[in-house]
Amino acid sequence: MTKTDGKLYGFGLNEEGQLGLGHKNDALTPTQIKLEFPVEEISKISFSYELTSILTKDGKLHVTGTNSITGFGSDLSEFTQYPQFKNNNTIIKEIACGYHLFVIVTQDNEIWVQGLFNGTDSDNSSVIRKIQTGNNLTTELSSYNQMKCCDRDLIFFFESNSYLTQDLENLLKNGYFSDCNIQNIPVHKILIETRIGKSFDLIKKYLESNCKLNEIQDLLKWIYCDQMINFKRTNEILNHFGIQNAQKTKLLQNDLKKLLFDEQTSDFKLVVKNEEEDDEEEEEEELYIHKFILAARSGLFLNMFQNIEENLQKVKDYSGKSLETIELLISFLYTDELPITADTDQEFIKEEFEDIVEYYQLNPRIPMMDIFEKCSQI
């Protein structure tokens, strides 16, 4: 656990040094863990029976605990960089611990395991070994969301992409309301500028002068879907534009939040009735939106935008839903999250949303419970 002082603490059983405290005495109260790197550099902490592992944002792995999994030759009592990948350029993107199992996935989608695991023919559990996966599994690994270990066997959960990335991937394929192109691929200027942080003309010039078509397509896959097919080359391109550790630090939802209700970048206005309890007259609010995002996520908006006049700049919402509900809907369309506050009448919003998926023709695979599981307190 971490405290507001920016330090890492741990407590509990420590007979194998799994707390990384520099000794093997149990800690009954939170005790500071000394690290060779700042806590801010931690990307993930994974732990199990007698092992704790830390993955840093630069893809380095540090472990402490029992030798039966770490394979150092003796048990550790403090975090030490993993020797197998210490002196090479391997970048680790995911880790997971099981009861007697430790799993590593590298940037090249190689799977390495250590400990008791029935998926290999090795009898030496303290030796790390690479799993032969084949091309199909390697391809799926490029976009998986979660990995877990269970007991002595490895379990991968290849969760499907979020509904947001599914819809934006479809947008990339169909090019709805694109306003520019790169190598004849229809794209959306504001999305590319927001994700890369540079002017579109600069991005386009560099890509068309220095990148092959398939490399541009891979970069667009990251821009629209947060996925990396060619991890190394895509990172090289992003590094050129000043983006480091893209898989760790640049989330699609965070970038789209910058566009939410943004007047400066929007290209359309949605007019919604605002019924105030104390007001006798109904007022109207104009919400600033981006046509390509709403069209990507809602069949109703897609049909509407395809059939209105090109010079039309705003349209009224006739759903009969409250302003609060429409704002939450648009927030969901941009981020896959509902920003619920302490003042939000959640029961009312749930009732309002009962038919929202059908009315706005959202991705039919979105279950209602999924929406409310993504409610975020702000």
N, C-alpha and C positions, 0 to 999 in steps of 0.2 A: 504494500500500500504506500501511497505518497501523501505527504502533508503539504500545507500551504507554504512551508519553508523550502519546498523544492527538493526534498530529500526522500530517499527510499527507506522504508521500514519493513521489518518482518518479525513474526514471532510464532512459536509453536515447537514441535519436536524437531530436533536438530542432530540426532545421533550420527547421521551420515554427512553432516555439513551442508545439508540442503538449503539452509537459510543464507549461506554465504556471509556469515558473520566473522569469519576468520578463526573460528573454533567449533567444537562439536558439542557444546553444552546447550541444553534446551533453553529457549527464551520464553518466559511466561508473560512478558509485556513487550509492546512494540519496541524494537531495537534498531538503531540506524544501521543500514548496510552500506559499506564503503565500496564505491565503484571507481573504475579508472576513467570514467566518462561521465558527463553531466546527465542527470535524470531526464532532461529534455530530449536527449538523443535516443531514448528508449522507444522502440516501435511496438514491441509486444513482449509480454512475460508469460511463459508457459511452465507449468509445474505439475508434478504428480507424486507418486509414492515417496521416493527419496532423491528426486532430481528437480532442479530449478534451472530454467534457461531464459536468457534475455537476448532478444534480437534488436539491434540498433538500426536506426534509419538508414545508415550507409550499408546495410546488409551484412554486418558482422555478428557473429554468434559467440555468446559467453555462457558458460555453464558452471554449476557447482553441484556436488552431491556424490552419489554412489558410483564407484568405478564399473559396476556391472552394466551401466548404461553409458557413462561418459567415455570409458575406454582410455583413461589417462595413465593407467598403471597403478593408480592408488586413488582412494577417495579424496575429494576436494573439500575444502572448508571455506573457500572464497571464490568469487567469480573469476574465471580464467577463459581467455579466448580459445575457442575450439581449435585444436592443432591441425585437423585435417584440412581446414580452409583458411588457416591463419596466414600462410605465406604465399598464397596465390591470389588471383583476381576474381575468384568466385564471389558472387553476390547472392546471398540467401534472401529469399522473399517470404518464406513461411516456415514456421516450426510448430510442432505439437508434441506433447508428452502423454504417454500412457502409463499403466501400472508398472510395467517393466519394459518400456518401449520409448524410443526417441526417434522422431521423424523430421527430416529436413527436406525442403524443396528449394532448389536453386532458381536463379533467374532464367536458366535455360530449361526449366521444367524437368530437371533430373530429380529423382526421389532417392534419398539416402536414409537408411534405417540403422538403428543400433539397439541392441537388447534382444529380448525374446520375441521372435516374429516368425510366423509360419509361412510367410510368403517368399522365403529364400531357402536355399539349400545349405546355408552356413550353420555349423554347429557352434561357432564361436560368437556368443552374443555380445562380447565386449569389442568386437571389430565392426566398424561401420562399413556397410556395403551398399552398393547401388542396386536399385530395383530395375529390371528390364521391363519397360512399359509398352513399347510399340508406338507407332505413329498416332493411332487414334486417341490413346489416352494422353499422349503428350499434347495433342491439339486441345483436348478438353481442359488440361491443366492450365492453359493460358488464360482461362476465364472463370476458373472456379472461385467460389466465394468463401468457402470454409473448409477446414481440414480438422479432423479430430482423431484421437487415438482411443482405443477401447481395450482394456486389459492387455492381452499379449498379441493382439492382431491390429492391423491398421485399417481404419475406416475413412474413406474420403466421402465427403458430402459435396457433390458437384451441384450446388444450388443453381437454379436457372438465374439468368440475369434479372436485375430488378425490372419492374414494369416500365420504369422510366427509360432504362437503356434499351429494352426491347422496342419501345415506341420510337426512340431516336435512331436506332439502327434501321428501322423501317423508313424513317424520314430520310436518312442518308441514301438508302437504296432508291427511293422514289423522287427525291429532290423537290418535295412540295415547297412552293414559295421560296425557292432559292433565288438569291439576288446576285450571284457571281459564280465563278468556276475556277478550278485549278486542274490543269491538264484535262480539260473538257469534263471534269466531274462537277456536277451542280452542288454547290455548298452554300452555307449561310454565313455571311460576313461577320455579323455581330457575335455569333457563337465562337467562331474561330479566333476573333480578336480577344474575346473574353477569356478563352481558355489558354491562349498562348501569351497574351499580354503585350502584343506588338501590333502595329498597323497591318491591315490585310495585304496591302500592296507589298510591304516588306516581306511578309511571310510567303506570299505567292511567288515573288521573284526568287527568293532563296530556294524554295522547293522545286520550282521548275528548272532551275539552273544546276542544282546539286543532287537531286534525288530521282531515283527511278520511279516508274509509275507504281509498282507494288509497294515501294517504301512510302509513297504519298498515301496510298490506300491504307496502309497499316497505321500511319499517323492519324488519319481521319477516323479510324476505328477507335483510337484512344480519345480523340476529341469528342466524338459523339457517344461513345459507349464505355469509356474508361477501361478499355481492354488493350492489352499489348500482345500482338502476335509475334512480332520480331522484337523481343525485349531490348536487345543490345542496340540495334540500329535506331529504333524509335527513341530510345534514351539519348543517343548521340545527337539526333535532330533536336530534341527538346533541350538538351544541354546547350546547344548553339544559341537558343533563345533565352537562356538563363534559367531554365526550369530544371532543378535537381530532384532526384528521388521521386519521380512523377507518380509512381504507384503508391507512394506513402503519403505525399503531401498535397497532391492536386486531385480533389474529388469533384466529380461532375456536379453533384448536388450543391457543393459550396460555390462553384462558379455560376450555376444557374440562379442561385439566390441573389447574386449581384444584379441579375436582370429583372427580378421580380418587382412588378409595379414601377419600373424605372422609366420615368418620363423621357429622359434624354435618348435612350436607345429604342424605345418602343415604336412600333409602326401602326398601331391601331388602338382604339378606345372602345371599351365595353361599358355601356351605360346601364347602371343597375339602380332599381328603386331602393331608397333608404327610408324605411318606415320607422320613425321615432315615436315612442309611446306618448310622449308629451306634445308632439306636433300634430296639429289637425291636418296639415298638408303634407303630401308625400314629396320628399326631395329626391333628386337624382344625383348619383355619384358616377364619375368617369374613372374607370380603372385602366391603367396603361398596360398594354399586353403586347406580346410578340406573336404574330399570326402563325409563324412556322412551329412554335412550341405547342400552342393550343391545337393546331391542325394535326400535329403528330400524335397527340394524346387523346383527342376526342373526335369521333366520327361526326358528331353534330357540328362542331366548329369547322371541321374540314369541308363538309358539304356547304356550310354557310359561306365560308371564305371563297370557295370555288365558284359560287353562284352570285356573288355580289359584284357590283361595278368596281372596276379597278381604282377609280378615284375616290371611292367611299372610304372615309377615315374613321367612322365609328358606327356602331349598331347597338340597339337596345336589347337587353336580355329579357326574354319573355317567359322564363321558367317559373316565375312566381316565388322563387326562393329569396331569402333575406340577403341583404348586403353581406352580412357576416358569413353566411354559408357560401356565397359566390367567392368571397375573398379566400376562404379556406379551400374551396375547390381549386381555384387557380394556384394557390400555394402548393397544393398536392400535385397538380399537373407539372409544376416546375421542379419539385423536389422529392416527390414520393413521400412527403411528410405532412402532417397536419400540425401547425403551431398552436396547440391548445394552451391557453393561459389559465390562471387561477380564476379569472372572471368569466370564463367560457361556460355556458350552459351545455355541458357535454351531452346530456340526455336529449335536449332539443336538437343539437347538431346531429346526433345519431339518427333521430327521427327524420330530419331533413335529408340526410344522406341515404335513407333507405332506397329511394328511387333515383338517386343522382347518377349512379353508374349506368343504369339503363337509359335515362333521359339524355344524358350527354354522350352516350355511345362510347363509353370508355373501353379500354382493353377488356374484353369479356372474361379474361382469365383472372381479373382482380376480384378476389372474394372480399366481401364487406369486412370480415374480421381482420383481413390483412391491412386494410386502411386504418382501422382503429388501433391495431397493434403498433402502427407507425406514428401515432400521436406523440408529439414531443413537447414537453413542458418548457416554456421559455419565461 
